[in-house]
Amino acid sequence: MLNYGEVEEAVFIARKNRFIASVEVNGRAEDVHVKNTGRLRELLLPGSRSYVVRSSNLNRKTAYDLVAVESDHGIVNIDSMAANETAGDIFKRIYPDISRIRREVTYSDSRFDYYFEINDSRVFAEVKGCTLLKGDTALFPDAPTQRGIKHLKALMRAVDDGYGASVLFVCTMKGAKFFSPNRETSPDFADVLGKALRKGVRIYAYDCVVTPDSVVPDRELELKLK
């Protein structure tokens, strides 16, 4: 579970670049840090109710982080760190026999989000945050991602070396019944995800209950990978 503590309500005005947006908070316009480099075009709409957290770094140019926004299907957390922070709890549900769990582990020329041990198995795992919903299906990515493809290929190499491998899509929102790779936006990622599945990489997707100040893992989503 991820909990921010105190959050403040804001009104989204515009996104200036990948990292900075303008919002109205406490009656004045503020530049805020966007904690997600995805496109987020369906979410960051002028006039949308948003939620910001004041940064503890007094030397920053921006006083706030933009962490969530309200959409037609509820609050969506857009903090790219939220998926990783909640993934540990999800992995413990998926693999109840985990005996050891570590984060940010280097293997060969790759760095994986998680490493855990289950009985005699050693498993590497990557975590991807998902914020795009179309109909009843959560989609990843919302922009072409060579980095995501690189991570999948690294997991496949780990399988070849005798390790277990998993990729977990954490959908920081409710409203989805299914998860699917976004072939329209990134066909290469969809193709490599299919290859990873056939190689033996395990694929999971979960949604979350999201409030302005928290993200709690909830339900496993059905996969639509074809």
N, C-alpha and C positions, 0 to 999 in steps of 0.2 A: 504494500500500500504506500502510495506517495501522498504526503500532506505538506502543503506550503505554509500553513499557518495563516497569517493575515493577508488577504487579497483585497484589492480595490476595484470597483466597477468602473468601466470606461466605455467610451463610444469610439469605434474605429473610424478613422478619417481616410487615411491613404497609406499605401506601402511605398516608401521612398526608394528602397533597394532591398537586396536579399536580407539584410540584417537590421534595417531601421524602418519603423513605421511611425506614423503620427496618429495619436489618439487624443480624445478629450477626457481628462481626468481631473476631478475636483474643480470643474468649471473652466479649465484652461487647456490649451493645446500643449501636448508634450511629445517629444521624440522618445520612443521606447525601443528596446532591443527585441527583435523577433528571434525567438529561440528555435527556429526551424528554417532551413534554407530551401525547402520545397516550394512549389508554386503557390499552393493554397488558394487558388483563384476562386474556388467555390465557397470559401469561408471568409476570406478577408475582404468583405464588402463594405462600402461606405455606409455608416449608420448602424452597423452591427454592434450589439452589446458584447463587450469584451471584458477580460479580467487581467489585471496586471499585479505584479508583485514587486515591491520596492527592493532594489539591490542593496546588499550589505557593503558593497564596494563604493565608498564615498568618492573615489577618484575617477569613477567612470563618467563618460560624457552623458550617458543616459541613466536616469535615476530608477527606471522601471524595466522589468521584463514582461513581455506579453506572453501569457501562458495558456489562455483559453478564449474561445469565442462561441457565441450562441449561433446555432443554425436552425434550419427547419425541423431537424430531428433531435434537437437538444444541444447540450453543451459538448463541444469538442476540445479536448486538450491538444494544443499544438506544440508543446514543449518537447523537443526532440529527445530530451533526457528521460522523459516520463516512461517511455517504453522499457528502457534498460532498468530503471528503478523498480518497476513492477514485475519484470520478467523472472526474477529469482523466485518469487512466490508461485508463479505459474509453473516453472520447471519442477518445483517441489510437488505440485499437484500431478503433473504428468509422470514424474519419476519419484514415487514416494520412498524408494529405497536409496535415494541419494545419501552418500556418506561424507562427501566432501564437495564443496562448491567454491569456486574462485572466479573473480572477474578480471577482464583485460589480461588475457594470457597469451604470450607469444609462442608460436609454434612454427618452426622453419622461418619462412619469410613473411608469415602472416600473423596478425593479432586478432584473436577472437574475443567476442564479448564475454563469453562464459566458458568455463571448464568445470566438469563435475565427474565424479566417480560413482558408479553404481555396481555394487558387488565387484566383479572382476573387469567391468567395462570402464573405459575412459572415453569421455565424450566432449567434443568441442561444439559450441553453439553460437550462432549469430542471432541478433535481435533486430527487427525492423519495425519502426513505428508507422502506423497506417492511420491516415486522417480523411481519406477520400471515400465517400459513400455514394453509390448510384443505385437507386432502387433499394433492393434488399441485400446488395452485395458490396462488401468492402474491397477496395482495389489498391494495389501497390505496384509500382510507384506512381506518384502524380507528375513525375518528370523523368526523362531518360536518366538511367543511373549506371554508369560504368563501375562505380564503386561497389554497388550491390552485386553486379555480375562477378567482379573480382572476388568478393567474399564467398559466393556460391562455388566458384571454381576451387577456392582454397579448401572448402569443406569437402569437396569431392576428392581432392588429393589426400586429405586426412583419412577418408574412408579407404582409399587405396593403401594407406600405410597401416591399416588395422584399427583405426579409431572409430568410435561412433560419432555421428554428426547430426545436428538438428538446426533448423532455422525456425524461429518463432516470430510471427507477425502479431504485434500487439496493437489492436485497434482501439485507440483511446477515445471511444465514443460508444453509444448504443445505437440500435436500429438495424444492424446487419444480421442476416441469417447465414450468409455465405461469405467466403473469401475467395478472391480470384486474382491472379496476376493481371496487371493492366496492359494487355497486349496492344491495345490501341496506342498507348503512349510509349511503351517500351517493349516492342516485340522480342528484342534480343534477351531481355531479362526473363520474359515468359518462357522462351525456348530453353534457356539455361536452367531455369527452375524445374522444368520437366525432366531435363537430363539429370539434375541432382536427385530428383525423386527416384528415377530409374537406377541411379548409382547406389542408392541406399540411404541418402540423406533424408531424415524424417522431417516432415513439414507440419507445423501447427499454426493455428490462428485463434486468438481469443479476443473478445470484446471486453469493455470495462464500463463500470458505473463511474460517471464523471460528475463532479460538482465543481464550483469555482475554485475550491481549495484542495481537492483530493482526486486521486485516480485509484480505483479499486478493481483488480481483475475479476471478471465475472464468468462468462460462458464461452465454451469452445465453439467455434464456428465450423460449419461444414465446408470442405474444400471443393472448389470447382477449378480444376487445373487444366482441363482440355481447352 
